[in-house]
Amino acid sequence: MPELPEVQTVVNDLIAGGLIGKTICGADVFWNKSIGNLTSGEFSETITGQIIMTVRRRAKYIIIDFKSAVHLLIHLRMSGRLIIIPTSVETNKHEHVILHLNDNRDLRFHDTRKFGRMILTDKPDTILGNLGPEPLSADFTVAQFKTILKSKHRQLKPLLLDQTFIAGLGNIYVDEALWEARLHPQKIAATVSPKKAADLYNAIRYVLQQGIDNQGTSLGNGQSNFTSAENQRGNNAGNLKIFRKTGHLCPRCQTKIERIIVGQRSSHICPKCQKA
Ligand SMILES: [Zn+2]
């Protein structure tokens, strides 16, 4: 599933692709669940004529702000992709929503597994309002992180995956950050020492920024894999130290990496660097 660095990469591509300032001059919806509760008629009618003002990210959402009070919130979930492509290019069966731009190009929502959503709303806070802080923002300080960590009697792994605690992290970057900080995924947040909390804060920011700098992580070769809006695979997989490296050697201490289950999610740990 795309996490913060992958979603940021898509946003960067959409901006570089010249989306800002374009007008939506029509929409086709081929899979109604992709647009949430609206009918395809309501969706098309509302979005047609909208002028794109900004494209940005909040947590794992791509947000397109229109000149009116309407916003399009896009969550890629498992396999969603956004593609800017000339309208003349034939559509394929995985393109469930097509927005026609006023420059003979389309913004197409391609989603093999169909869990992704494009939600058109004039009340974005009903969806974005409960999200936790952005880990890379300047406002998110180590002091703030220490305070919120201290208040939680939950295991680190599920806590860091909780989008209301901190926004944008998923399985890949949580495992990588915990390894960097030498913390076990089952450790209770409130019991993390101030020094280790600072290590974790720095590790989270480090792995996310590295992911963005490398245009995201693509794993394997499946069609549901992450590719950017420019149809590029991310280059960050080579920087992963622990995620899906079961049986490989820890790059720090050469102990065999293990896969354990924490809160129903698989986690990858070095049993020596990350003591329970
Ligand atoms: Zn190790």
Residues whose N, C-alpha, C, O or C-beta is under 5 A from the ligand:
A	BS01	ZN	C250 R252 C253 Q254 T255 C270 K272 C273
